[in-house]
Amino acid sequence: METNYNTDLFNSIIQNRHSVFPNQFIKGKAVPDEIIWQILENANRAPNHKHTEPWRFTVFSGDGLQHFSKLQLKIYTQYAGEKFKEAKLKNLVEYPLMSSHVIAIGMKRNEEQKLPEIEEIIATACAIENMYLTLTAYGIGGYLSTGGITYFEEAKAYFDLGSDDRLIGFFYIGYIANPTNSLTKRQPIQEKVKWVMK
Ligand SMILES: Cc1cc2nc3c(=O)[nH]c(=O)nc-3n(C[C@H](O)[C@H](O)[C@H](O)COP(=O)(O)O)c2cc1C
């Protein structure tokens, strides 16, 4: 089927997507909220089984970043227990303050459609890739973190998530101080494909 899409452009956005970390951001330079909304709109287009749309977002910007930094400090200090690491806490406090926006990503279980949990997690992961690709198209940096408080049961309530829901991670977003084309390595796709022709 003929389309008007620019497939070279589309492929290059995917091929050039890479994670950019908060210490690579321009501190204090805010991404316009319209772009953040576009990122969220594109996340909302992700495929999902039975129309459950399980992704949920809490966006922190402006003074909200201070709030999020303090929240991570509080939750991590209170609940890390034996896993507590000073260096980890430092990043949890400082990374939000280096960012333009931080988006907490949740997966909310659907009450009626009791899908296998993995399907709701897959759908949310698809939403996350849409976010990554949108950032790439706009030349903005970001990465998904599943560190810190992500898997703390006690953290869920702060993001309007119940015990059956999941806190999936945190997307840190900011303008890139020194944009590069350096991509993380991938092993050839041929090593991961079995192709059956008859
Ligand atoms: C599910 C998931 C969880 C991740 N969690 C972290 C994390 O906690 N800390 C981190 O530094 N990077 C994290 N990342 C980003 C990866 O480090 C990054 O995607 C990987 O190094 C490949 O680099 P690329 O995104 O540039 O291709 C995560 C990525 C995914 C998909």
The ligand as an SDF file (V2000), in Angstrom:
LIG
                    3D

 31 33  0  0  0  0  0  0  0  0999 V2000
   12.7150   -1.1560   31.4410 C   0  0  0  0  0  0  0  0  0  0  0  0
   13.8940   -0.2300   31.4550 C   0  0  0  0  0  0  0  0  0  0  0  0
   14.4180    0.1790   32.6600 C   0  0  0  0  0  0  0  0  0  0  0  0
   15.5210    1.0400   32.7190 C   0  0  0  0  0  0  0  0  0  0  0  0
   16.0130    1.4350   33.9290 N   0  0  0  0  0  0  0  0  0  0  0  0
   17.1330    2.1710   33.9740 C   0  0  0  0  0  0  0  0  0  0  0  0
   17.6930    2.5350   35.2320 C   0  0  0  0  0  0  0  0  0  0  0  0
   17.1430    2.2600   36.2950 O   0  0  0  0  0  0  0  0  0  0  0  0
   18.8380    3.2370   35.2260 N   0  0  0  0  0  0  0  0  0  0  0  0
   19.4700    3.5780   34.0550 C   0  0  0  0  0  0  0  0  0  0  0  0
   20.5350    4.1910   34.1050 O   0  0  0  0  0  0  0  0  0  0  0  0
   18.9330    3.2980   32.8450 N   0  0  0  0  0  0  0  0  0  0  0  0
   17.7880    2.6060   32.7880 C   0  0  0  0  0  0  0  0  0  0  0  0
   17.2210    2.3140   31.5800 N   0  0  0  0  0  0  0  0  0  0  0  0
   17.8050    2.8520   30.3570 C   0  0  0  0  0  0  0  0  0  0  0  0
   18.8150    1.8630   29.8320 C   0  0  0  0  0  0  0  0  0  0  0  0
   19.9900    1.9660   30.5930 O   0  0  0  0  0  0  0  0  0  0  0  0
   19.1000    2.1580   28.3610 C   0  0  0  0  0  0  0  0  0  0  0  0
   17.9180    2.0500   27.6160 O   0  0  0  0  0  0  0  0  0  0  0  0
   20.1300    1.1710   27.8480 C   0  0  0  0  0  0  0  0  0  0  0  0
   21.3820    1.4810   28.3680 O   0  0  0  0  0  0  0  0  0  0  0  0
   20.2220    1.1680   26.3460 C   0  0  0  0  0  0  0  0  0  0  0  0
   20.5850    2.4450   25.9240 O   0  0  0  0  0  0  0  0  0  0  0  0
   19.7380    3.2220   24.8490 P   0  0  0  0  0  0  0  0  0  0  0  0
   18.4100    3.5480   25.4770 O   0  0  0  0  0  0  0  0  0  0  0  0
   20.5550    4.4530   24.5880 O   0  0  0  0  0  0  0  0  0  0  0  0
   19.5910    2.3450   23.6530 O   0  0  0  0  0  0  0  0  0  0  0  0
   16.1130    1.4870   31.5140 C   0  0  0  0  0  0  0  0  0  0  0  0
   15.5540    1.0870   30.2800 C   0  0  0  0  0  0  0  0  0  0  0  0
   14.4510    0.2430   30.2490 C   0  0  0  0  0  0  0  0  0  0  0  0
   13.8730   -0.1600   28.9260 C   0  0  0  0  0  0  0  0  0  0  0  0
  1  2  1  0
  2  3  1  0
  2 30  2  0
  3  4  2  0
  4  5  1  0
  4 28  1  0
  5  6  2  0
  6  7  1  0
  6 13  1  0
  7  8  2  0
  7  9  1  0
  9 10  1  0
 10 11  2  0
 10 12  1  0
 12 13  2  0
 13 14  1  0
 14 15  1  0
 14 28  1  0
 15 16  1  0
 16 17  1  0
 16 18  1  0
 18 19  1  0
 18 20  1  0
 20 21  1  0
 20 22  1  0
 22 23  1  0
 23 24  1  0
 24 25  2  0
 24 26  1  0
 24 27  1  0
 28 29  2  0
 29 30  1  0
 30 31  1  0
M  END
$$$$
